Amino acid sequence: MKLLLTSCGWEYNPKIAKEFLRLISKKPAQIKIFLVTTADKKNKDWKWVKRQVRMIARIGIAEKNIEIFSLDRKIRKDELAYIDAVYVCGGNTFLYLHGIRKTGLDKVIAKFTKKGGLYYGISAGSILAGPDIAFITPLDDPSVVRALPTVKVIHTKGLCLTNVGVAPHYNNKEYVGVINESRAKSKFPIVPLTDTQALAIVGRKKKIIE
């Protein structure tokens, strides 16, 4: 199991990019990325997807090696066969979790990481990796999922790729109080991360990149 969980990716800290490449252990030109987003080309948030593609290109990974998955269809079981890293972007955590479950990506990610593939999260993507996303409710709006016509219950169980939760943007004053309160109440450990930090997990080993 290899996870690299961040608040803002390597935008503010190049050490995170170095750790990303180290965990994959391939030349950048050979790396293939599966980028997961809730946006599509018709959506105003597509600009953030393009920004992530540029961020990935900065470390030498070609755009042709980035497959973008907008959580708008069922995923094939073999779709990650030649992928090195699942790259889950930021956004509304509840909308991501709903989409990942609906498309079947949750099960595919579980198998992918068990085989040694890297899961890379940014903000919401990092929160999803933990046991449960309910702790972020005061800062993230679940009503966008409740408004969907097919939704009866909003589930909060995360992907359970790790036994700890990640709370991003801990340098943001709006987040600090909520995160501290959540940590005090939580049944599992919650690791706060500033926008320049990352949590790297390899097997049972965990370390903060800063």
N, C-alpha and C positions, 0 to 999 in steps of 0.2 A: 504494500500500500504506500503510495507516494502522493502527498498533497502539498500544495503551496497556496496558502490562503492569505489574501491581502485586502487592504482597504481601497487602494487606487492603483493596483498593479505596480509596475516599476517606473511610473511617471516621475516620481520624486526621489527615487532611490535606485540607482543602477545596480546595487548589490543584489536586488531581487531578481533582476534579469540574469545576472550571473548564476544565481542559484537555480533558476528555471532551466538554463542550459546545462548546468551541472547534473541536475536530476534526470534529464533526458539522455545525456551522454551521446549526443550526435552532433555533427556539424550543422550549423543553422540551415544551410542550403538543403539538408536532407530531412529536416523536421516537418511533420505534417500536423496541422492544428484543426481541431473541430470546435469552432466558435459558436457558442449557444447564446441566443438573444431572444427577447420577446418582441423585438422590433422587426419590421420588414421594410422593403424599399419604398413603400407608399406611406410609411409612418414618419412623423417628424423626428422621432428618436433615432432614425437611421444614421443621422450625422454622428452619433456616439459610436455606432458600429464601425463606421469609416475611420473614426479616430482610433479605435482599438486596432484596426488593420494597420494603420500607420505606425502605431506603437510597436506592433509585432515586427513590422518591416525594419524598424530601427536596429533590431538585433540580428538582421541578416536572413530572416525567414521570408521567402517570396510570397507574394499575394496569391499566386496560383496554388500554393500549398496550404491555403486556408479555406476550409469548407465552412460556410455559414449556415447554421440551422436555426430557423426562426420559430421553432416550436409550433409549426402549423400543419404538421402531418405526422403519421405514425413513423417511427424509426425502424429501419431494418435491423435484424439481430446481428448481421455481419458488417454493419456500416462503419464500425470503428476498428475494423480488422487491421488497417494500415495507418492508423492514427497514433501519434505519439503523445498528444496532450488534449484533454477536453478542457476548453477555455470558457468558463461561464462568466458572463459580464454582469454589470450592476443593473439595478432597476428596482422594481417592486418585488420583494421577496416572495410574497404570497402568490403573485401572478406567475412567477417563475416555477414555484413548486407545483402549482396546478398544471401548468403546461408540460413540465417534465413528467409528471405522472400520467397525464392524458395521452402523451405521445409514446409512452413506454420507455422513455430515455432513462428513467431511474434504474430500471433493471439492467439496461445495457451498460450504464456507467458502473454499476456494482460489479459486473463481470470484468469490465475493462480495467478497473483499479485492482481487482484481485490478481489479474495477470501482469500487473506491474506498470500499467499506463499511468501517466501523471494527470491528476485533477488539479486545475488551476482556477482559483476563484477571485473575483473582484467584488468587494462589497456584498451585495445580495448573493453572489455566487459563492462567497466564503461562508455566509450564514447557513446556506442550504446544506453544506457538507456535514453539519453537526446533527445532534440527536433530535432537536426540536427548534422551530423558528418562532414560537409564541412569544419569547422574551422581547422580540423586536417590535411587537404590536404597537406600543406607544409612538414609535417613530416611522412605522410603515403602515399603509392603509389597506386592510384586508377587504374593504368594501368593493374594490374594483373586481375582485373575484366573486363576491356575493352577487354582484350585478349581472354576472354572466348567466344566460338563460338555462344552462344545464346544471348549475351548481346548487346543491341542496345543503351540503355541509362543507365548511372550510377546514381542511385537515392541516395540522401544523407539524406533524412528524417529519423530520428532515431526512436526508439521504443516509444518515447514520454511517458515514464513511469514517468518522472519528467519534470518540466519546466526549469530546469537548466542543463547546460552542465558541464561535468567533464573533466578537462585537466590533465592527469597523468604525472608523472615524472618531476614535476616542479623543482626538485633539479638538473636536468640535464641541463647543460649550453646550449646545442643544442636546448632544448625545451623552455627555459625561454623567449627569445625574440619573438619567434613565438606565444607563448601563450599570452603574453602581448599585442601583436598587434591584435590578434584575439579577445581578451576581449574588446579592445577599439572599434572594429568595430561591434561586435555581437549585434543582436537584443534581445538576451536572456542572462541572467547571466551565466558566465562561472566560475566555482570554480576550482582553481588550487590545485593539491594535490601532495605532495612530496611522495617519496617511502615509507615513514613511516606513512602516514596519510590515513584516510578513511572518506568518507562522509556517514553518516547514515541518512536515511530519513524514518520517520514513519508518514504516513498521511501528514500533513502540516509542521510537525516539522523536522528541519534539525540540525545536529550537526557534528562537526569535531572530529574524534577520532585521538588522537596523543599522 
